[in-house]
Amino acid sequence: MNRFDYIRATTIADAVAAGSQDGAAYLGAGTNLLDLMKGGVTIPSTLVDITKLPGLDRIETLDNNDVRIGALVKNADLAFKSEFASNFPVVAEALLSGASPQLRNAATVGGNLLQRTRCRYFYDTASACNKRAPGSGCDARGGDNRLHAVLGWSEACIATHPSDFCVALAALDAIIEVESREGRRDIPIVDLHRLPGDHPDIETMLTPGELIVAVRVPAAARALTRHQRYLKVRERTSYAFAVVSVAAALDIDGRTIRAARLALGGVALKPWRADAAETMLIGAEPTRASFEAAAGAALADATPSGDNGYKIELARRLIVRGLARAAAGTPDRLPALPASPFATLAGEIHHG
């Protein structure tokens, strides 16, 4: 049994002070961290419990009309908050496509942002993994890698990021608020996670001890409310991580796309914002031809990292479908989850 100290923080300042110690880890719901600890993947010397920090469980609209979501807000509470879901349906749809109802009721916004990869070699402490043990190698390169990255990967690591929530937030230009001993700073979510390069063990732009306290969805994202969708392809009908996912949002004026947002999941070690595709869509008509051209631009730099070349074509097709569904309009009511008895089309609407 690995021994560790336990600290229950009552203020953000106390939490940051404790979390800045070598070997410390923040504990929220622990839905990912505790699994890692049980498997010996992560062995913190101190757990800093942040569940009692005041004010981090609030969802509020700021004076500038941004929506601020505290880091301790539960995933289910955010997804089912009607005002939030009606303004940012792509985020609610992404949250409802992830995990199980039990996990969504426990997992927090902050923890979702910092999920670790689900690469089986990362979790298997007998395997070589540069992310878990820098310099040890990457057994995924010659192993079972059909679910691994096709964008942004390196010889050191071909893992993918597992979050659905982060993909939707990336499409809406969300901002992450973090607190440290030096004060508070903002990080665009598209910059929060790092690509592997030569140091896949350095996963985010956070410095030691920095604590995520909130996520802000900018007011400008409301212009995209009427045309947003999140689609996810997975190997099991429910409770599985994405093979590929797409968050698509459009601002359409008549037959012209005035603004476009497109982010991909399951293809890289971070939520992948498809900037070239967005640029191509601006000023275009919302047609299949336009969406196919955008899909080609989004995957122009994609290359297989193993036996996963199929993911490139899968991602292209899902982009086209996601953009078409977004152009058709956000449904008044979110589709039933896959395998739900309320799903009329066996999950097809929600299941890519």
Number of C-alpha atoms within 10 A of each C-alpha: 5 9 9 13 10 14 18 17 20 14 13 20 16 17 23 21 16 21 26 19 13 12 15 21 23 27 21 22 21 16 17 16 21 14 13 16 14 12 12 15 17 16 17 19 15 20 19 22 21 25 18 15 18 13 14 21 20 16 21 14 15 12 7 8 13 17 20 22 24 23 28 27 22 23 24 20 17 22 22 15 12 13 11 17 18 21 19 28 28 32 28 26 27 25 24 24 26 22 16 12 14 9 16 22 14 17 22 25 29 24 23 21 23 19 15 21 18 15 19 15 22 23 19 14 14 8 17 18 25 21 24 21 16 16 15 13 17 23 19 23 18 10 11 15 20 16 24 29 31 27 23 22 23 18 12 23 27 29 34 28 28 28 26 31 25 30 31 34 26 26 27 29 18 23 22 25 22 20 20 21 14 7 9 13 13 15 16 16 23 22 15 19 20 19 24 25 15 15 16 24 18 17 18 15 12 17 11 15 22 23 25 26 22 24 25 24 21 17 16 12 19 16 15 24 21 22 24 31 32 31 28 25 21 16 11 11 15 17 16 16 23 24 21 25 30 34 34 31 34 27 22 22 11 9 11 15 18 16 18 25 26 29 27 29 31 31 29 23 27 31 33 23 22 19 15 16 25 22 15 17 22 19 15 17 17 21 15 13 12 19 24 18 15 25 27 21 19 25 20 13 11 20 16 18 24 18 15 16 17 12 22 24 14 14 25 22 16 22 30 23 21 25 32 19 20 25 21 14 17 20 15 9 9 17 19 21 21 21 17 14 10 12 15 13 14 16 19 16 16 22 21 18
